[in-house]
Amino acid sequence: MPIDTEPALAIAEPTGARPLSDLEAGDEKARSRLGLLLALPGIVYLTVFFVIPLGFVVVTSFATRTRTGRTAYESWNTDAYSKIISSDLIRTVAWRSLGLGIITTLICLALAFPLSYFISTRKPVVRNLLLIGVMIPFWSNFLVRTYAWRVLLDSNGLGTRLLGALGLGDGRILFTQKAVVLGMVYGFLPFMVLPLYAALERIDWSLVEASRDLYASGWGAFRRVVWPLSRPGVIAGSILVFVPSFGAYITPALLGGGKDPLLGSYIVGQFLQARNWPLGSALSVVVLVVMLAGTIVYFRTGGRTL
């Protein structure tokens, strides 16, 4: 005769016990609350000093500038964005800024790739010393370093006299596009070197040796092995250099003299001189969108593999 075991099982099972998944869920909620509590000061700081001012800029871009230079928030419109599209001057400034950003990025890439390759293939002690040398410029203020270049590139500066002695200058470097490009490359070069080094340092160089064993030339090994594996660093460094150089203000103002206005100086002029806050805010939003697009491209193409 079969024995019914269900009552026994029902008696043996504790009546007030919770499943293990519920315990884990409660523990997860506790950790989540603790993490939120620890992150709360940072969240408050970013909200007060970043999100709220950014929201104010976005709102101001849809406001109206009165004839007296006052910003009226009563009537909303897209006149500032329409002016960005229709103004020949703004298009000229934007294309000039875009060209400067591309030139700066390409020069930094051409200089940083060999340097990063050299650093990544050295012994650990030498490698650390070289990395410290790359990061030394970060130990001083960017404005101070730009002022130092202004002194060096003055008509009687050491840099101008040295270039003149080498036949590479005519004594008029300061307040030219050459000075602006030189200052931008100097300021943003470490932002290209460090991501490239991080990518090259992780390459398995036995793959390069294997390609050479398969009769690949040096250029072929670089094109088929080194370059594809270093592409995440190239993308990251290019974005880190292009984004700030596209909207740069300090370097063009100090080394370029403001002769050829760029987006950064043009935006500052709209806020301080022209008192056209809606137009300046709209241009700031456009630059921010460009930076955000670059960041999205970075995370989609190279950021996950670094």
Backbone hydrogen bonds in HBPLUS format (Angstrom, degrees):
<---DONOR---> <-ACCEPTOR-->    atom                        ^
c    i                          cat <-CA-CA->   ^        H-A-AA   ^      H-
h    n   atom  resd res      DA  || num        DHA   H-A  angle D-A-AA Bond
n    s   type  num  typ     dist DA aas  dist angle  dist       angle   num
A0009-LEU N   A0005-THR O   3.02 MM   4  6.32 159.5  2.07 156.1 162.1     1
A0010-ALA N   A0006-GLU O   2.90 MM   4  6.09 153.3  1.97 148.5 156.5     2
A0011-ILE N   A0007-PRO O   2.86 MM   4  6.12 148.4  1.96 145.9 154.1     3
A0012-ALA N   A0008-ALA O   2.86 MM   4  6.08 154.5  1.93 147.8 155.2     4
A0013-GLU N   A0009-LEU O   3.08 MM   4  6.18 140.7  2.24 144.1 152.2     5
A0022-ASP N   A0019-PRO O   3.17 MM   3  5.57 131.1  2.42 105.9 116.9     6
A0024-GLU N   A0020-LEU O   3.00 MM   4  6.34 159.4  2.05 152.6 158.3     7
A0025-ALA N   A0021-SER O   2.88 MM   4  6.08 153.0  1.95 144.2 152.0     8
A0026-GLY N   A0022-ASP O   2.93 MM   4  6.17 156.1  1.99 146.5 152.4     9
A0027-ASP N   A0023-LEU O   2.94 MM   4  6.20 158.0  1.99 148.7 154.9    10
A0028-GLU N   A0024-GLU O   2.86 MM   4  6.06 152.2  1.94 146.7 154.7    11
A0029-LYS N   A0025-ALA O   2.95 MM   4  6.22 153.2  2.02 146.4 153.2    12
A0030-ALA N   A0026-GLY O   2.99 MM   4  6.25 152.5  2.07 145.1 152.5    13
A0031-ARG N   A0027-ASP O   2.99 MM   4  6.28 158.9  2.04 148.3 153.5    14
A0032-SER N   A0028-GLU O   2.90 MM   4  6.11 150.5  1.99 143.5 152.4    15
A0033-ARG N   A0029-LYS O   2.90 MM   4  6.16 156.2  1.96 148.3 153.9    16
A0034-LEU N   A0030-ALA O   2.97 MM   4  6.20 155.1  2.03 145.7 152.9    17
A0035-GLY N   A0031-ARG O   2.83 MM   4  6.06 158.2  1.88 148.2 154.2    18
A0036-LEU N   A0032-SER O   2.91 MM   4  6.13 155.9  1.96 146.6 153.3    19
A0037-LEU N   A0033-ARG O   2.93 MM   4  6.11 152.2  2.01 143.1 150.8    20
A0038-LEU N   A0034-LEU O   2.94 MM   4  6.23 155.1  2.00 149.3 155.7    21
A0039-ALA N   A0035-GLY O   2.93 MM   4  6.12 149.0  2.02 144.3 153.0    22
A0040-LEU N   A0036-LEU O   2.96 MM   4  5.88 116.2  2.37 137.8 152.2    23
A0040-LEU N   A0037-LEU O   3.38 MM   3  5.14 148.9  2.48  92.5 101.2    24
A0043-ILE N   A0039-ALA O   2.92 MM   4  6.14 157.0  1.97 157.0 164.7    25
A0044-VAL N   A0040-LEU O   2.89 MM   4  6.07 163.5  1.92 158.4 161.9    26
A0045-TYR N   A0041-PRO O   2.96 MM   4  6.13 159.9  2.00 146.3 152.2    27
A0046-LEU N   A0042-GLY O   2.94 MM   4  6.12 169.1  1.96 152.1 154.5    28
A0047-THR N   A0043-ILE O   2.92 MM   4  6.01 151.7  2.00 144.4 153.0    29
A0048-VAL N   A0044-VAL O   2.95 MM   4  6.10 164.4  1.97 152.6 156.0    30
A0049-PHE N   A0045-TYR O   2.94 MM   4  5.97 170.3  1.95 156.1 159.3    31
A0050-PHE N   A0046-LEU O   2.85 MM   4  5.05 129.0  2.11 130.2 137.2    32
A0051-VAL N   A0046-LEU O   2.93 MM   5  6.35 158.0  1.97 150.0 157.3    33
A0052-ILE N   A0047-THR O   2.97 MM   5  5.99 163.5  1.99 158.5 160.6    34
A0054-LEU N   A0050-PHE O   2.92 MM   4  5.91 155.0  1.99 146.0 154.0    35
A0055-GLY N   A0051-VAL O   2.83 MM   4  6.02 154.7  1.89 149.8 157.3    36
A0056-PHE N   A0052-ILE O   2.93 MM   4  6.20 149.3  2.02 148.3 157.1    37
A0057-VAL N   A0053-PRO O   2.97 MM   4  6.29 149.7  2.06 145.1 152.7    38
A0058-VAL N   A0054-LEU O   2.99 MM   4  6.30 159.7  2.04 151.0 156.1    39
A0059-VAL N   A0055-GLY O   2.94 MM   4  6.15 162.7  1.97 149.6 154.3    40
A0060-THR N   A0056-PHE O   2.89 MM   4  6.02 159.1  1.93 146.0 152.1    41
A0061-SER N   A0057-VAL O   3.03 MM   4  6.23 140.7  2.19 142.8 152.5    42
A0062-PHE N   A0059-VAL O   3.11 MM   3  5.63 154.4  2.18 111.5 118.9    43
A0063-ALA N   A0060-THR O   3.00 MM   3  5.00 164.6  2.02 108.3 112.7    44
A0077-ASN N   A0062-PHE O   2.96 MM  15  5.25 159.6  2.00 142.4 149.0    45
A0064-THR N   A0072-ALA O   2.93 MM   8  5.05 169.6  1.94 149.0 152.4    46
A0072-ALA N   A0064-THR O   2.65 MM   8  5.05 169.0  1.67 166.8 165.0    47
A0066-THR N   A0070-ARG O   2.78 MM   4  5.27 172.1  1.79 162.6 164.9    48
A0069-GLY N   A0066-THR O   3.11 MM   3  5.33 163.1  2.14 109.5 113.5    49
A0082-SER N   A0078-THR O   2.97 MM   4  6.23 152.5  2.04 150.2 159.0    50
A0083-LYS N   A0079-ASP O   2.88 MM   4  6.10 148.5  1.98 146.9 155.1    51
A0084-ILE N   A0080-ALA O   3.08 MM   4  6.38 146.9  2.19 140.5 149.3    52
A0085-ILE N   A0081-TYR O   3.22 MM   4  6.50 150.8  2.31 142.4 148.7    53
A0086-SER N   A0082-SER O   2.97 MM   4  6.17 153.9  2.04 146.6 154.1    54
A0087-SER N   A0083-LYS O   2.81 MM   4  5.50 145.3  1.93 149.4 153.6    55
A0091-ARG N   A0087-SER O   3.20 MM   4  6.40 158.0  2.25 140.7 146.9    56
A0092-THR N   A0088-ASP O   2.90 MM   4  6.12 154.1  1.97 145.6 153.0    57
A0093-VAL N   A0089-LEU O   2.91 MM   4  6.19 161.5  1.94 152.6 157.3    58
A0094-ALA N   A0090-ILE O   2.81 MM   4  5.99 157.4  1.86 148.5 155.3    59
A0095-TRP N   A0091-ARG O   2.87 MM   4  6.06 165.2  1.89 151.9 155.3    60
A0096-ARG N   A0092-THR O   2.93 MM   4  6.08 154.5  1.99 145.4 153.1    61
A0097-SER N   A0093-VAL O   2.91 MM   4  6.13 156.9  1.97 147.0 153.1    62
A0098-LEU N   A0094-ALA O   2.82 MM   4  6.04 156.1  1.88 148.9 156.2    63
A0099-GLY N   A0095-TRP O   2.86 MM   4  6.05 160.2  1.90 147.5 152.4    64
A0100-LEU N   A0096-ARG O   2.96 MM   4  6.17 158.3  2.01 145.7 151.8    65
A0101-GLY N   A0097-SER O   2.90 MM   4  6.11 156.5  1.96 147.2 153.7    66
A0102-ILE N   A0098-LEU O   2.96 MM   4  6.21 157.7  2.01 150.4 156.1    67
A0103-ILE N   A0099-GLY O   2.91 MM   4  6.08 169.1  1.92 154.0 157.1    68
A0104-THR N   A0100-LEU O   2.93 MM   4  6.01 164.5  1.95 147.9 152.8    69
A0105-THR N   A0101-GLY O   2.98 MM   4  6.07 156.7  2.03 142.0 148.7    70
A0106-LEU N   A0102-ILE O   2.91 MM   4  6.14 163.7  1.94 155.3 159.1    71
A0107-ILE N   A0103-ILE O   2.98 MM   4  6.16 166.3  2.00 154.1 157.7    72
A0108-CYS N   A0104-THR O   2.98 MM   4  6.08 163.0  2.00 147.8 153.1    73
A0109-LEU N   A0105-THR O   2.92 MM   4  6.10 152.9  1.99 145.5 153.3    74
A0110-ALA N   A0106-LEU O   2.92 MM   4  6.14 159.7  1.96 149.2 154.4    75
A0111-LEU N   A0107-ILE O   2.99 MM   4  6.20 150.1  2.08 149.2 156.9    76
A0112-ALA N   A0108-CYS O   2.74 MM   4  5.70 154.6  1.81 146.9 155.0    77
A0113-PHE N   A0109-LEU O   3.07 MM   4  5.85 162.2  2.10 146.0 148.6    78
A0116-SER N   A0112-ALA O   2.72 MM   4  5.80 163.6  1.75 157.3 161.9    79
A0117-TYR N   A0113-PHE O   2.90 MM   4  6.03 159.6  1.94 153.4 159.3    80
A0118-PHE N   A0114-PRO O   2.91 MM   4  6.09 157.3  1.96 146.0 152.0    81
A0119-ILE N   A0115-LEU O   2.94 MM   4  6.19 160.6  1.98 150.8 155.9    82
A0120-SER N   A0116-SER O   2.93 MM   4  6.05 164.9  1.95 150.5 154.5    83
A0122-ARG N   A0119-ILE O   3.27 MM   3  5.51 169.8  2.28 112.8 114.5    84
A0127-ARG N   A0123-LYS O   2.76 MM   4  5.84 161.9  1.79 164.5 170.7    85
A0128-ASN N   A0124-PRO O   2.94 MM   4  6.08 158.9  1.99 148.3 152.2    86
A0129-LEU N   A0125-VAL O   3.15 MM   4  6.41 159.6  2.19 148.0 153.4    87
A0130-LEU N   A0126-VAL O   2.95 MM   4  6.18 159.4  1.99 152.3 157.8    88
A0131-LEU N   A0127-ARG O   2.95 MM   4  6.19 154.8  2.01 148.2 155.4    89
A0132-ILE N   A0128-ASN O   2.97 MM   4  6.21 152.9  2.04 146.5 153.6    90
A0133-GLY N   A0129-LEU O   3.00 MM   4  6.31 151.3  2.08 142.9 150.9    91
A0134-VAL N   A0130-LEU O   2.98 MM   4  6.34 143.8  2.11 143.5 153.2    92
A0135-MET N   A0131-LEU O   3.03 MM   4  6.30 149.0  2.13 145.0 153.1    93
A0136-ILE N   A0132-ILE O   2.94 MM   4  6.02 118.5  2.33 144.5 159.3    94
A0138-PHE N   A0135-MET O   3.01 MM   3  5.56 141.8  2.16 115.2 125.4    95
A0139-TRP N   A0136-ILE O   2.85 MM   3  5.43 162.7  1.88 122.7 128.7    96
A0140-SER N   A0137-PRO O   3.34 MM   3  5.93 172.1  2.34 116.2 118.4    97
A0145-ARG N   A0141-ASN O   3.08 MM   4  6.40 158.6  2.13 151.8 157.6    98
A0146-THR N   A0142-PHE O   3.00 MM   4  6.22 149.5  2.09 144.3 152.6    99
A0147-TYR N   A0143-LEU O   2.98 MM   4  6.23 154.7  2.04 146.4 153.1   100
A0148-ALA N   A0144-VAL O   2.96 MM   4  6.24 144.8  2.09 142.1 152.1   101
A0149-TRP N   A0145-ARG O   3.16 MM   4  6.51 149.0  2.26 141.1 147.9   102
A0150-ARG N   A0146-THR O   3.06 MM   4  6.41 143.2  2.20 140.6 151.3   103
A0151-VAL N   A0147-TYR O   3.06 MM   4  6.45 146.2  2.18 146.0 153.9   104
A0152-LEU N   A0148-ALA O   2.98 MM   4  6.30 157.9  2.03 147.6 154.0   105
A0153-LEU N   A0149-TRP O   2.87 MM   4  5.94 151.2  1.95 147.5 154.1   106
A0154-ASP N   A0151-VAL O   3.42 MM   3  5.34 163.7  2.45 100.0 104.4   107
A0159-GLY N   A0152-LEU O   3.02 MM   7  4.86 120.8  2.39 116.9 131.1   108
A0160-THR N   A0152-LEU O   3.26 MM   8  6.73 143.2  2.41 164.4 155.6   109
A0157-GLY N   A0154-ASP O   2.85 MM   3  4.68 164.4  1.87 108.1 112.6   110
A0161-ARG N   A0157-GLY O   3.08 MM   4  6.32 164.7  2.11 152.9 157.1   111
A0162-LEU N   A0158-LEU O   2.93 MM   4  6.06 154.3  1.99 148.5 155.9   112
A0163-LEU N   A0159-GLY O   2.99 MM   4  6.16 163.0  2.02 148.0 152.3   113
A0164-GLY N   A0160-THR O   2.89 MM   4  6.05 151.1  1.98 144.0 152.8   114
A0165-ALA N   A0161-ARG O   2.92 MM   4  6.10 149.2  2.02 141.7 149.5   115
A0166-LEU N   A0162-LEU O   3.09 MM   4  6.37 140.8  2.25 141.5 151.8   116
A0168-LEU N   A0163-LEU O   2.74 MM   5  4.98 156.4  1.80 160.1 154.7   117
A0167-GLY N   A0164-GLY O   3.13 MM   3  4.96 154.1  2.20  97.2 104.9   118
A0175-PHE N   A0255-LEU O   2.73 MM  80  5.17 134.4  1.94 149.9 155.2   119
A0180-VAL N   A0176-THR O   3.23 MM   4  6.61 154.1  2.30 144.2 151.3   120
A0181-VAL N   A0177-GLN O   2.92 MM   4  6.15 166.9  1.94 153.9 156.4   121
A0182-LEU N   A0178-LYS O   2.93 MM   4  6.07 161.1  1.96 148.0 153.9   122
A0183-GLY N   A0179-ALA O   2.91 MM   4  6.07 162.6  1.94 148.2 152.7   123
A0184-MET N   A0180-VAL O   2.89 MM   4  6.08 154.9  1.95 149.4 156.7   124
A0185-VAL N   A0181-VAL O   2.89 MM   4  6.03 165.1  1.91 153.5 157.2   125
A0186-TYR N   A0182-LEU O   3.03 MM   4  6.17 162.7  2.06 147.0 152.2   126
A0187-GLY N   A0183-GLY O   2.97 MM   4  6.06 155.7  2.03 141.5 148.4   127
A0188-PHE N   A0184-MET O   2.95 MM   4  6.03 155.3  2.01 152.5 157.7   128
A0189-LEU N   A0185-VAL O   2.94 MM   4  5.48 127.8  2.22 144.6 151.0   129
A0191-PHE N   A0188-PHE O   3.08 MM   3  5.43 132.5  2.32 107.4 119.8   130
A0192-MET N   A0189-LEU O   2.96 MM   3  5.34 149.0  2.06 111.6 121.0   131
A0193-VAL N   A0189-LEU O   3.06 MM   4  6.36 154.8  2.12 152.4 160.3   132
A0194-LEU N   A0190-PRO O   3.14 MM   4  6.09 179.0  2.14 152.4 152.3   133
A0196-LEU N   A0192-MET O   3.34 MM   4  6.31 158.4  2.39 143.0 149.3   134
A0197-TYR N   A0193-VAL O   2.82 MM   4  5.98 158.2  1.87 156.0 162.7   135
A0198-ALA N   A0194-LEU O   3.00 MM   4  6.21 159.2  2.05 148.8 154.2   136
A0199-ALA N   A0195-PRO O   3.05 MM   4  6.31 148.0  2.15 144.2 152.1   137
A0200-LEU N   A0196-LEU O   2.87 MM   4  6.07 169.1  1.88 157.8 160.8   138
A0201-GLU N   A0197-TYR O   2.82 MM   4  5.75 155.7  1.87 151.3 157.5   139
A0202-ARG N   A0199-ALA O   3.35 MM   3  5.58 143.4  2.49 100.5 109.8   140
A0203-ILE N   A0200-LEU O   3.21 MM   3  5.35 162.6  2.24 106.5 111.8   141
A0207-LEU N   A0204-ASP O   3.01 MM   3  5.92 160.7  2.05 123.6 128.3   142
A0208-VAL N   A0205-TRP O   3.13 MM   3  5.13 123.6  2.46  94.1 107.5   143
A0209-GLU N   A0205-TRP O   3.12 MM   4  6.51 158.2  2.17 146.6 152.0   144
A0210-ALA N   A0206-SER O   2.86 MM   4  6.06 149.6  1.95 140.3 148.9   145
A0211-SER N   A0207-LEU O   2.97 MM   4  6.23 150.3  2.06 141.5 149.0   146
A0212-ARG N   A0208-VAL O   3.00 MM   4  6.33 151.3  2.08 147.5 155.3   147
A0213-ASP N   A0209-GLU O   2.90 MM   4  6.18 147.3  2.01 144.1 153.6   148
A0214-LEU N   A0210-ALA O   3.06 MM   4  6.32 130.1  2.32 136.5 149.3   149
A0216-ALA N   A0211-SER O   3.00 MM   5  5.52 149.4  2.10 147.1 149.1   150
A0215-TYR N   A0212-ARG O   3.02 MM   3  5.09 140.9  2.18 112.9 111.6   151
A0221-ALA N   A0217-SER O   2.83 MM   4  6.07 158.2  1.87 153.9 158.6   152
A0222-PHE N   A0218-GLY O   3.04 MM   4  6.25 154.2  2.11 142.3 149.6   153
A0223-ARG N   A0219-TRP O   2.84 MM   4  6.02 160.4  1.88 148.8 154.5   154
A0224-ARG N   A0220-GLY O   2.91 MM   4  5.93 155.7  1.97 148.5 154.3   155
A0225-VAL N   A0221-ALA O   2.90 MM   4  5.44 141.9  2.05 136.1 144.2   156
A0226-VAL N   A0221-ALA O   3.27 MM   5  6.73 156.2  2.33 143.2 149.8   157
A0227-TRP N   A0222-PHE O   2.77 MM   5  5.77 170.8  1.78 164.8 164.8   158
A0229-LEU N   A0225-VAL O   3.26 MM   4  6.31 160.6  2.30 146.9 152.6   159
A0230-SER N   A0226-VAL O   2.92 MM   4  6.04 137.6  2.11 148.5 160.8   160
A0230-SER N   A0227-TRP O   3.20 MM   3  5.08 128.5  2.48  95.1 108.6   161
A0231-ARG N   A0227-TRP O   3.01 MM   4  5.93 112.2  2.49 144.1 159.0   162
A0231-ARG N   A0228-PRO O   3.40 MM   3  5.18 156.0  2.46  94.6 101.4   163
A0233-GLY N   A0230-SER O   3.07 MM   3  5.49 121.1  2.43 110.3 123.8   164
A0234-VAL N   A0230-SER O   3.09 MM   4  6.41 151.2  2.17 149.3 158.2   165
A0235-ILE N   A0231-ARG O   2.89 MM   4  6.12 162.2  1.92 159.7 162.9   166
A0236-ALA N   A0232-PRO O   2.95 MM   4  6.12 166.1  1.97 148.5 152.7   167
A0237-GLY N   A0233-GLY O   2.87 MM   4  5.89 167.9  1.89 146.6 150.8   168
A0238-SER N   A0234-VAL O   2.92 MM   4  5.92 156.1  1.97 143.1 150.3   169
A0239-ILE N   A0235-ILE O   3.07 MM   4  6.24 158.6  2.12 148.2 153.1   170
A0240-LEU N   A0236-ALA O   2.96 MM   4  6.17 162.2  1.99 152.0 157.5   171
A0241-VAL N   A0237-GLY O   2.98 MM   4  6.12 137.3  2.17 142.6 153.1   172
A0242-PHE N   A0238-SER O   2.79 MM   4  5.83 166.0  1.81 149.4 154.3   173
A0243-VAL N   A0239-ILE O   3.04 MM   4  5.77 168.1  2.05 144.8 148.7   174
A0245-SER N   A0241-VAL O   3.23 MM   4  6.22 155.1  2.30 146.8 154.2   175
A0246-PHE N   A0242-PHE O   2.83 MM   4  5.82 141.2  1.98 152.2 160.7   176
A0253-ALA N   A0249-TYR O   3.08 MM   4  6.03 151.6  2.16 144.6 153.1   177
A0254-LEU N   A0250-ILE O   2.94 MM   4  6.10 159.3  1.98 157.2 162.3   178
A0255-LEU N   A0251-THR O   2.88 MM   4  5.70 166.8  1.89 156.5 161.0   179
A0256-GLY N   A0252-PRO O   2.86 MM   4  4.63 131.8  2.10 111.4 124.3   180
A0266-TYR N   A0262-LEU O   2.84 MM   4  5.93 155.8  1.89 157.2 165.5   181
A0267-ILE N   A0263-LEU O   2.88 MM   4  6.00 157.0  1.93 151.7 156.5   182
A0268-VAL N   A0264-GLY O   3.12 MM   4  6.39 162.8  2.15 148.2 152.8   183
A0269-GLY N   A0265-SER O   2.94 MM   4  6.08 153.0  2.01 142.9 150.5   184
A0270-GLN N   A0266-TYR O   3.08 MM   4  6.35 144.3  2.21 141.7 150.3   185
A0271-PHE N   A0267-ILE O   3.26 MM   4  6.60 144.8  2.39 145.6 154.3   186
A0272-LEU N   A0268-VAL O   2.95 MM   4  6.10 165.4  1.97 157.9 162.0   187
A0273-GLN N   A0269-GLY O   2.90 MM   4  5.07 139.2  2.07 123.9 136.8   188
A0274-ALA N   A0269-GLY O   2.89 MM   5  6.20 162.1  1.92 156.3 162.0   189
A0276-ASN N   A0270-GLN O   2.72 MM   6  5.10 143.1  1.85 149.6 158.4   190
A0280-GLY N   A0276-ASN O   3.07 MM   4  6.33 168.4  2.08 157.1 160.9   191
A0281-SER N   A0277-TRP O   2.80 MM   4  5.87 157.3  1.85 153.8 159.9   192
A0282-ALA N   A0278-PRO O   2.89 MM   4  6.04 155.0  1.95 144.1 151.2   193
A0283-LEU N   A0279-LEU O   2.96 MM   4  6.19 161.2  2.00 151.9 156.4   194
A0284-SER N   A0280-GLY O   3.02 MM   4  6.18 150.3  2.11 138.9 147.4   195
A0285-VAL N   A0281-SER O   2.89 MM   4  6.18 150.7  1.98 148.1 155.8   196
A0286-VAL N   A0282-ALA O   2.98 MM   4  6.28 154.2  2.05 146.9 153.8   197
A0287-VAL N   A0283-LEU O   2.96 MM   4  6.24 163.8  1.98 151.8 155.5   198
A0288-LEU N   A0284-SER O   2.90 MM   4  6.08 154.1  1.96 143.5 151.4   199
A0289-VAL N   A0285-VAL O   2.86 MM   4  6.12 150.6  1.94 147.1 154.8   200
A0290-VAL N   A0286-VAL O   3.02 MM   4  6.35 155.0  2.08 149.3 155.6   201
A0291-MET N   A0287-VAL O   2.97 MM   4  6.28 158.4  2.02 149.9 155.6   202
A0292-LEU N   A0288-LEU O   2.83 MM   4  6.07 156.3  1.88 148.6 155.6   203
A0293-ALA N   A0289-VAL O   2.83 MM   4  6.05 155.0  1.90 148.2 154.9   204
A0294-GLY N   A0290-VAL O   2.98 MM   4  6.26 156.6  2.04 147.4 153.5   205
A0295-THR N   A0291-MET O   2.96 MM   4  6.25 151.8  2.04 146.3 154.1   206
A0296-ILE N   A0292-LEU O   2.94 MM   4  6.22 156.0  2.00 149.4 155.5   207
A0297-VAL N   A0293-ALA O   2.96 MM   4  6.21 159.2  2.00 149.7 155.4   208
A0298-TYR N   A0294-GLY O   2.96 MM   4  6.17 153.8  2.03 143.3 150.7   209
A0299-PHE N   A0295-THR O   3.02 MM   4  6.34 162.3  2.05 153.1 156.0   210
A0300-ARG N   A0296-ILE O   2.98 MM   4  6.10 149.7  2.07 147.4 156.0   211
A0301-THR N   A0297-VAL O   2.95 MM   4  5.95 146.4  2.07 148.2 155.8   212
A0302-GLY N   A0298-TYR O   2.82 MM   4  5.38 152.9  1.90 140.9 150.2   213
A0303-GLY N   A0298-TYR O   2.57 MM   5  5.40 154.3  1.63 150.4 148.1   214
A0305-THR N   A0302-GLY O   3.27 MM   3  5.71 146.4  2.39 109.6 118.4   215
